[in-house]
């Protein structure tokens, strides 16, 4: 099923939602709707919300975007960044709200199935699903996360150097992704790691901070991460350290696992693996 669903990444996908969706800027409500849709443009792995124009409490005008990169110049899989890059036909829009001019943060896809709904740039707003603040991107109804205490023997190394050795990992199992092993800091060679300035936001886990290998080796940048204040659904991983299985050597119960190919692999690795067929 995962392969079948990933094979559709080259298409525009959408799903209606029944929850109330609101977005705000500096406390001003810009959207309040119960008629939103989740929309995935081609190549996008996470959705944005598209809402009826009638539910946008702001003026909309056409935005003349700069030259778009050709599809051949884009990686085969796109994350939630760079909303202004669109992979389907449509009209970029500017939102005028409370004296603000927000260029290009809205997009009306041509797809008639969306009923003229307008997709919105996620980082430009503060979002609520019902009364719950949501970060990162909208919650995907086809994604699940399970957090399980485990007794597996997990060893992480790189180029023969041990980075972690634990028999009390926490396994985080997320749809479409390889298992992530979160390890107690006492079982990690923290003396070999240096905190980096990199951060990221996950809609399901919260805000992560990263570690790089000490010494500045290119292959060791942002090799691991931790959540110091995770969302309550994954509270068990608090302060644990997780290493990229894509960038390290991982042994579980004495068996070396192959490095997975994911959106965090290089585009060349994704193409070689045939992670999707873009025609």
N, C-alpha and C positions, 0 to 999 in steps of 0.2 A: 504493500500500500504506500509506503513512504516513497519508493521509487516511482510509482505511478503518479503520486501527487507532485513530486519534484519535477516530473517530466512535463507538467503543465506550466512551468515557470515562464515559458515564452508567450503565454496568453494573458489577457486581462481577465482577472478573476474578481468576484464580488460575492458578498453574503449579507443579507439584511440582518439587523440586530433589533431587539425589542426593548433594550434598556434605554433609559433617558441619558442623553449625552449633552454635556455642556462644556464650553470652553470660554476662557476669560483671558483678558490682558490687564494687568495691574488692577485686578478686582472688577473690571468692567466685563459684563457678560456679552460675548459676541455671538454665541450660538447657544440655543436651547431647543432640543429636538428629541422626539421619540421616533423619528423616521430616518435615522442614519443607516448607512451601509458601510461595511468594511470593503475596501477596494485595494487590490494588489495590482499595480501596473506590471506589465511584463518585466521579468527578471527580479522583481522585488520579492524578498523573502518574508517581509513583515508588512502588514497593511497600514493604511491611514483611514481616517473617517471621511466619508463623503456625505454631505448633508443637503437637504433641499434649500434652494436659494431663499425661499420664503422664511426660513428659520434663522437666517443670518441677519443680525441687527446692525448692519453696516452697509455702506455703499460699495458696490463692486464696479470696477472699471477694467477695461482690457489693459494688459501689461505687455509691452513689447520686449520680449526676452532677447538676450544676446544669442549668438550662434550656439546651437546645441551640438554637443559632440556626436559624431556618427556612432551608430550601434557597434560598429567594428572596433571603435576606440574604447568601449565600455567593457568592464569585466563581465563574465557570464552571469554572475549573481550580484545583485545590488542590495546593500543594507538599507537602514532607514535614513542615512545621511543624504544630503544634497537633493532635497525635495525638488529643486528647480530643474533637475534633469528628468525629462519625461520620455517614456518609451512607448507611448501611444499617442494618437492624434487627439488634439484638444486645444483649449484656449486658456493660456495663463492669465491670471487676474490679479489686480491690486485690491486690497481692502482698505477702506477709509473709515477709521473708527476713532471717535473722541479726539479729533485733531491729529491722529497718527495716519501716516501714509505707509502702508505695508506692501511693498512691491513684490509681486510674484509668489505670495504665500498661499494662493488659491489656484485651483486648476479645474476646469470643467472638461472632463473627457467627452469625446464625441459619442461614446457608446450609448445607444438608445436604451439599453437595458437599465441604465442608471437613472433614467427619468430626469436628466438635467442636473443631477446632484453635483455638488462642488466639493472636490477633495481639498483638504486643508493641511498645511505644513504643521506637523506635530510640535516641534520645539518652539514655534512662535507663540504658543498659548499654554495656559494651565488648564488641565483637563479633569473632568469629573465623569465617572460612570455611576449613575445614580448619585449617591453622596460620597463616593469613594474616590479620592485623588488617585490618578494613574500616571505613571512615569514611563518614559522610554518609547512606548508605542501602544496602540490599542491592544487589549487582550485578544488573542487569537483563539476562537472556539475550537480549533482543530489541534491545539497544542496542549500538552499535559506535562506537568512536572511532578515526579515522585522523589521524595527525600527519604533515604533508608539507611539506618545504622547498619554497618556490616562488620564482618570479621575477616574479610579478605586480606591477604598479604600484598600490599601495594608498594612497589619500589619504582622510583623515578630516577633516571640518570640521563646524562648527555655526554657523549664522547668518552664514555667510561667513567665519568665522575658521578658519584652518588649524590642526589639532591634531596631525596626523601626516602624514608623506610617506615612503613606503618602497618600495624595489624588491627587498627581501629578506625578505618576510614569511614566517611559518610558518602554513600553513593547518591549522586543526583542524576536522575534519568529523565531526559527531556526529549519530547517528540522530535524526530529528524536528526538528533545530535548523538554523538557517541557518549557513553557513560563518562561522567566527570567525577573524579575522586577527590573529595575535600579532606585534607589531612590535618590533624592537630598540629599546631606550630611546634610543639615539642618534638615531633617526628620529622621535622623539616630542617635542612641545613640552612638556617637563616643567615649564618655567617657568610654564605656564598651568594646571598641575594641582597640587592639594594633597592629600596623603594624608588619608584619612578614617578614622574609627574602625570602619567597617563591615568585617566579615569574612563569609566564607561557606565552606561545605565541599562539595566535589564528591566523590562516591564514586570517580570515575575519575581526577581530577586532583589532589585534595588540598585544602589550605586556601588561600583567596585573600584578598588585601587589596585595598582599593579606593582610587580617586582621584576627587575632585570638581574641577570647574572652580573656579579661584581667583575670589574675588569673591562666592561664595555664591549664584549664580543658581539658582532652584529646579529648572530643567531640567538643570542641570549636576551635580546631586548623584549621586555614585557612578556616574559616567559610564563609568569604565574600571576594569580590575582587572589584577592580576598574581599570579603564583605564584612566590614566592621559594624554595620547597622542594617542587617538585611530585613526585607519585608517579612511579616509574621509567618507567611506560608512556608518560608525556608529558614526559619530562625535557627535551626540546628546547625547550619553551616557557619554561624557567626565566628569570625576570627580564624577560621580554617583556611588553609592554603590549597589552591588547585593549580595544577600545571597543565599547559596545553599538551594534549596527547598528540596534536599535529606537529609539535616542535621538539618533543623529548622522546626518550626511550622509556616505555612503560611495561613493567612486568607485574602481572596479577597472578598470585598463587603459583609463582615460578614459571609462568608462561609469558613469553614476549608477545605483546599485542602489536599488530601492524598499525602504522600511523594512519589515522583516518583522513579522508579527504572531505572537507567541509567548507563553508563559506569563509573560514579563517585560514584556509590553505591558499597557496598562490594560484592566480588564474591558470597558470600552466598546469599545475597539478589537477585543478578542476577539469580542464579540458581533456587531459590525459585519461582521467577516470571516467569521462563521459557523464559528469554529474547532471548535465542537462543537454538536450538537443535544441539549439536555437534556430534550426533551419537555416 
